[in-house]
C-alpha cells in the first residue's frame, strides 16, 4: 500500500483555472445569465465541462478547443453564439485565426457545406468584432 497520499484538487478548482485562462470573466458571465433561473448553473458547467473534461490529461487546451469548434461547426447554424464564444476561447488557448478557419473548413466533409459556411461566417463576424474594439467579446452579441 502506498503511504504517500496524493490529494487531487477538486474538479471545480481545476475548472476555474482553465476557465480563467480562456476568459477571466467566464464564470461571472455564466452566473449572471443563468444562475437566477438555474441556481448553481455556472459552477456546474465550470466543474463538469472544464474541471472534468478540459482538465483531463491527453490533449492540450488548444487541441481541446479546436475540437470544440469542429463539433459546434458540424452541429450547424443554431450553435453560432456558442461557436463564437468557443472560437474566442480557442484564440485565448493559443490557436491563430487561420487554424480556426481551417478547422471549420475541414468540417465541410462531415457536417456539409452549409454548416461550414455558417461556421466561417460566425468566425469572420467574431474577428470583425474583435478587430473593431479592444474590449469586444463574443459574449457582447448574445
C-alpha positions as CSV (number, residue, x, y, z in Angstrom):
1,X,0.0,0.0,0.0
2,X,1.3,3.4,-0.9
3,X,1.6,5.5,2.3
4,X,2.1,8.7,0.3
5,X,-1.2,10.3,-0.3
6,X,-1.8,12.4,-3.4
7,X,-4.6,14.9,-2.8
8,X,-6.5,15.6,-6.0
9,X,-7.7,19.1,-6.5
10,X,-11.4,19.3,-6.8
11,X,-12.8,19.5,-10.3
12,X,-14.3,22.9,-9.6
13,X,-10.9,24.4,-8.8
14,X,-9.3,22.9,-11.9
15,X,-12.3,24.1,-14.0
16,X,-12.0,27.6,-12.6
17,X,-8.3,27.7,-13.5
18,X,-9.0,26.6,-17.1
19,X,-12.0,28.9,-17.5
20,X,-9.9,31.9,-16.3
21,X,-7.2,31.1,-18.9
22,X,-9.9,31.2,-21.7
23,X,-11.9,34.1,-20.3
24,X,-11.3,35.6,-16.8
25,X,-15.0,36.7,-16.7
26,X,-16.5,33.4,-17.9
27,X,-17.9,32.1,-14.6
28,X,-19.3,35.6,-13.7
29,X,-20.9,35.9,-17.2
30,X,-22.5,32.4,-16.9
31,X,-23.7,33.1,-13.4
32,X,-25.2,36.5,-14.4
33,X,-27.0,35.0,-17.3
34,X,-28.3,31.7,-15.9
35,X,-28.0,31.3,-12.1
36,X,-31.2,33.2,-11.3
37,X,-33.2,30.7,-13.3
38,X,-31.0,27.7,-12.6
39,X,-29.1,28.3,-9.3
40,X,-25.6,26.8,-9.4
41,X,-25.6,26.5,-13.2
42,X,-22.2,28.4,-13.6
43,X,-20.4,26.2,-11.1
44,X,-21.9,23.0,-12.5
45,X,-20.8,23.9,-16.0
46,X,-17.3,25.0,-14.9
47,X,-16.9,21.9,-12.8
48,X,-18.2,19.4,-15.3
49,X,-17.1,20.8,-18.7
50,X,-13.8,22.5,-17.7
51,X,-12.9,20.6,-14.5
52,X,-13.7,17.1,-15.6
53,X,-13.3,17.2,-19.4
54,X,-11.0,20.0,-20.4
55,X,-8.7,19.3,-17.4
56,X,-8.0,15.7,-18.4
57,X,-4.5,14.6,-19.5
58,X,-4.0,13.6,-23.1
59,X,-4.8,16.7,-25.0
60,X,-3.6,20.3,-24.6
61,X,-6.1,23.1,-24.2
62,X,-5.6,24.4,-27.7
63,X,-6.4,21.0,-29.2
64,X,-9.5,20.6,-27.0
65,X,-10.8,24.0,-28.1
66,X,-10.2,23.2,-31.7
67,X,-12.2,20.0,-31.3
68,X,-15.0,22.0,-29.7
69,X,-15.0,24.4,-32.6
70,X,-15.2,21.5,-35.0
71,X,-18.1,19.9,-33.1
72,X,-20.1,23.1,-32.9
73,X,-19.5,23.7,-36.6
74,X,-20.9,20.3,-37.5
75,X,-23.9,20.9,-35.3
76,X,-24.9,23.7,-37.6
77,X,-26.0,27.3,-37.6
78,X,-28.1,27.1,-34.4
79,X,-24.8,26.9,-32.4
80,X,-23.4,30.2,-33.8
81,X,-23.5,32.0,-30.4
82,X,-21.6,29.1,-28.7
83,X,-19.3,28.8,-31.7
84,X,-18.3,32.4,-31.4
85,X,-17.6,32.1,-27.7
86,X,-15.5,29.0,-28.3
87,X,-13.6,30.5,-31.2
88,X,-12.7,33.3,-28.8
89,X,-11.6,30.7,-26.2
90,X,-9.6,28.8,-28.9
91,X,-7.7,32.0,-29.7
92,X,-7.0,32.5,-26.0
93,X,-5.8,28.9,-25.8
94,X,-3.1,29.7,-28.4
95,X,-4.7,29.0,-31.8
96,X,-4.5,31.6,-34.6
97,X,-7.3,32.7,-36.8
98,X,-6.1,30.6,-39.8
99,X,-6.1,27.4,-37.7
100,X,-9.7,28.2,-36.6
101,X,-10.8,28.8,-40.2
102,X,-9.1,25.6,-41.4
103,X,-10.8,23.5,-38.7
104,X,-14.1,25.0,-39.7
105,X,-13.5,24.4,-43.4
106,X,-12.4,20.7,-42.7
107,X,-15.9,20.2,-41.2
108,X,-17.5,20.7,-44.6
109,X,-16.6,17.0,-45.2
110,X,-18.6,15.9,-42.1
111,X,-21.3,18.5,-41.5
112,X,-21.8,19.7,-45.0
113,X,-21.0,23.0,-46.8
114,X,-23.9,24.9,-45.2
115,X,-22.6,24.1,-41.7
116,X,-19.0,25.1,-42.7
117,X,-20.2,28.3,-44.3
118,X,-22.2,29.2,-41.2
119,X,-19.1,28.4,-39.1
120,X,-16.9,30.6,-41.3
121,X,-19.5,33.4,-41.1
122,X,-19.5,33.2,-37.3
123,X,-15.7,33.2,-37.2
124,X,-15.4,36.2,-39.6
125,X,-18.1,38.1,-37.6
126,X,-16.2,37.5,-34.4
127,X,-12.9,38.5,-35.9
128,X,-14.5,41.8,-37.1
129,X,-15.9,42.4,-33.6
130,X,-12.5,41.8,-32.0
131,X,-10.7,44.0,-34.6
132,X,-13.2,46.8,-34.0
133,X,-12.7,47.2,-30.3
134,X,-10.1,46.4,-27.7
135,X,-12.9,45.3,-25.3
136,X,-15.1,43.3,-27.8
137,X,-16.1,39.8,-26.8
138,X,-18.3,37.1,-28.3
139,X,-20.5,37.5,-25.2
140,X,-21.4,41.0,-26.3
141,X,-23.5,39.8,-29.2
142,X,-25.6,37.3,-27.1
